[in-house]
Amino acid sequence: MKRNYFSILFFIKKTKLLKNGEAPICLRITVNGQRAEVQIKRSVDIGKWNAAKECAIGKEAKLMELNHYLETVRTKILRIHRELEQDDKPITAHILMKHFRGENEPVRMLLEVFKEHNKKCRELLGREYVLGTILRYERTVTYLSEFMKEKYNISDIPMKNLTPAFITDFEHFVKIRKNCAQNAAVKYLKNLKRIVLQALANKWTDTDPFHGIRFHQTKTNRTFLTEEELEVLIKKDFDLPRMELARDIFIFCCFTGLAFTDVKNLKPEHIICDNKGEQWIYKAREKTDNMCNIPLLDVPLKLIEKYKNHPECVQKRTIFPVPSNQRMNSYLKEIADCCGINKNLTTHIARHSFACVALANKVSLDSIAKMLGHTDLRTTKIYARIQDRTIAEEMQSLKGKFAV
């Protein structure tokens, strides 16, 4: 347990004399450099006060009663401090003062509030929150708990005690101890800020520890497959059924832009035929609930037909018998090796590949955003990168115009 260095001081305010000419006596509690002060509704003649001994001087009954009261106050605060320490509860000057004054309303603790928030999110799973978001909130609680035990040797901290130093130390912890990159660290800090804003709204704290702290996310280079690499994947024959299935699901995502969780939950009722006989995917994204409208090309249509009678698809009423994301990513690494593709394939790369290939084939950014289920084109621009081939083709007009 971390030792709390605290002191109790009685002093008088000589510059604020009462109507009777006496100076009010004040109590100051200091814990680890932080102070809390209050007037204790007692006063004394300035000439009768010993500042060094923090008591009144003289044998008069009034002065002796005053000194006895001061000693009672000191004893009470020491007892409160000892009880809090024995119960492993947080100890601050503010908390000690509130206990002394009998203002013992519950002190809202960071992890306590965070866990309440996460519990409510769990109850809204599938309606307002997806599992990935909830897991990140819960992981933030785990990291905060480990951080406080390592840095401060405490199990929790009052919301009122959060400081900018706590925030920056936590950022350093997740980067160094949890090996998080800049953007991942920012996500955990934003999760924490959400709880701080809740505490400010409920007046569980008066100060914002994030004041003056700015989040800086780094621009990342997203991996994607070119049309040539997609052709290699499509034409590759696999002897192992699990490899063939993983390849087929990945290719389907490359031609539709669906995320892993969306293709896993894709059902026959999501496939709609329009009045021209063209088939579309109409499905709300699992992550954001934004609607995706995706026309189906020949390749994904053939894959749907291929697995139509698969026992698992029939039983679960799904389009594909999708394995876990962990297994899919493991299989994709094997597939990349077999196909000579020197890229770290994951399920999410399919979504980026769809956007990049579509952009290279003159599909507008607005249409790509609609198919990906984006409401903000800035998000789509992260996915869709202009390929060198597109730049070369568009520069041909200049090449002809300025030929020498």
GIURVEN-V381019 format. One record per backbone hydrogen bond with DSSP energy under -0.5 kcal/mol. CO is the residue of the C=O (numbers start at 0). NH is the residue of the N-H. E is the energy in kcal/mol with one decimal. If there is no record, write none. Layout:
CO	NH	E
CO	NH	E
This chain:
2	4	-0.6
3	5	-0.7
4	31	-3.4
6	29	-2.3
8	27	-2.8
10	25	-3.6
11	13	-0.9
12	15	-1.0
15	23	-0.6
17	20	-2.0
21	17	-3.3
22	43	-1.9
23	12	-1.8
24	39	-1.9
25	10	-2.0
26	37	-2.0
27	8	-2.3
28	35	-1.8
29	6	-2.1
30	33	-2.2
33	30	-2.8
35	28	-2.8
37	26	-3.3
41	24	-2.9
43	22	-2.8
44	47	-1.8
45	48	-1.4
47	56	-3.4
48	50	-0.8
49	53	-1.2
49	54	-1.4
54	49	-3.0
59	63	-2.5
60	64	-2.5
61	65	-1.8
62	66	-2.3
63	67	-2.1
64	68	-2.0
65	69	-2.4
66	70	-2.1
67	71	-1.9
68	72	-2.4
69	73	-2.3
70	74	-2.4
71	75	-2.3
72	76	-2.2
73	77	-2.3
74	78	-2.2
75	79	-2.4
76	80	-2.6
77	81	-2.4
78	82	-2.4
79	83	-2.3
80	84	-2.1
81	85	-2.4
82	86	-1.9
83	88	-2.7
84	87	-1.1
91	95	-2.5
92	96	-2.1
93	97	-2.2
94	98	-2.3
95	99	-2.3
96	100	-2.2
97	102	-2.8
98	101	-0.9
101	103	-1.3
105	107	-0.6
107	158	-2.9
108	112	-2.5
109	113	-2.6
110	114	-2.7
111	115	-1.7
112	116	-2.2
113	117	-2.4
114	118	-2.2
115	119	-1.9
116	120	-1.9
117	121	-2.3
118	122	-1.7
119	123	-0.9
120	123	-0.7
121	124	-1.6
123	126	-2.2
123	127	-2.4
123	128	-1.6
128	125	-3.2
129	133	-1.7
130	134	-2.7
131	135	-1.7
132	136	-1.9
133	137	-2.5
134	138	-2.2
135	139	-1.8
136	140	-1.6
137	141	-1.9
138	142	-2.5
139	143	-2.5
140	144	-2.4
141	145	-2.2
142	146	-2.6
143	147	-2.6
144	148	-1.8
145	149	-2.1
146	150	-3.1
147	151	-1.8
147	152	-1.0
147	153	-1.4
152	1	-0.9
156	109	-3.1
157	160	-1.6
158	161	-1.4
162	166	-1.7
163	167	-2.5
164	168	-2.4
165	169	-2.1
166	170	-2.2
167	171	-2.0
168	172	-2.1
169	173	-2.3
170	174	-1.6
171	175	-2.6
172	176	-2.3
172	177	-1.1
173	179	-2.2
180	184	-2.6
181	185	-2.1
182	186	-1.5
183	187	-1.6
184	188	-2.0
185	189	-2.5
186	190	-1.9
187	191	-2.0
188	192	-2.5
189	193	-1.8
190	194	-1.1
191	195	-2.0
192	196	-2.6
193	197	-1.5
194	198	-2.2
195	199	-2.4
196	200	-2.2
197	201	-1.7
198	203	-2.9
198	204	-0.8
199	202	-1.0
206	208	-0.7
207	210	-1.8
209	212	-2.5
211	213	-0.5
214	216	-0.6
219	221	-0.8
225	229	-2.2
226	230	-2.2
227	231	-1.7
228	232	-2.0
229	233	-2.5
230	234	-2.1
231	235	-1.0
239	242	-0.5
239	243	-2.0
240	244	-2.7
241	245	-2.2
242	246	-2.4
243	247	-2.5
244	248	-2.5
245	249	-2.2
246	250	-2.7
247	251	-2.4
248	252	-2.0
249	253	-1.9
250	254	-1.5
251	255	-0.6
252	256	-2.9
258	262	-2.3
259	263	-2.2
260	264	-1.2
262	265	-0.9
265	318	-2.3
266	269	-2.1
267	270	-1.7
269	271	-0.7
269	281	-2.8
271	273	-0.5
271	279	-3.3
273	276	-1.8
277	273	-3.0
278	295	-2.8
279	271	-2.8
279	281	-0.6
280	282	-0.6
280	293	-2.3
282	291	-2.8
284	288	-1.9
289	284	-3.1
291	282	-1.8
291	293	-0.6
293	280	-3.0
294	296	-0.5
296	300	-1.8
297	301	-2.4
298	302	-1.7
299	303	-2.1
300	304	-2.1
301	305	-2.0
302	306	-1.4
304	307	-0.9
306	309	-1.4
309	313	-2.5
310	314	-2.5
311	315	-2.6
312	316	-1.3
312	317	-1.3
319	321	-1.6
323	327	-2.6
324	328	-2.4
325	329	-1.8
326	330	-2.9
327	331	-2.5
328	332	-1.3
329	333	-1.3
330	334	-2.5
331	335	-2.4
332	336	-1.7
333	337	-2.3
334	338	-2.0
335	339	-0.6
335	340	-2.5
336	339	-0.9
339	341	-0.7
340	342	-1.8
342	344	-1.6
345	348	-1.0
345	349	-0.6
346	349	-0.9
346	350	-0.5
347	351	-1.4
348	352	-2.8
349	353	-2.3
350	354	-1.6
351	355	-2.4
352	356	-2.8
353	357	-2.3
354	358	-2.1
355	359	-2.1
356	360	-1.1
357	362	-2.4
358	361	-1.4
363	367	-2.2
364	368	-2.4
365	369	-1.9
366	370	-2.2
367	371	-2.4
368	372	-1.0
368	373	-2.8
369	292	-0.9
375	378	-1.2
375	379	-1.1
376	380	-2.3
377	381	-0.8
378	381	-0.7
378	382	-1.0
379	383	-2.8
382	384	-0.8
386	390	-1.7
387	391	-2.6
388	392	-2.3
389	393	-2.3
390	394	-1.5
391	395	-0.5
392	395	-1.0
394	398	-2.1
395	399	-2.3
396	400	-1.8
397	401	-2.2
399	402	-0.9
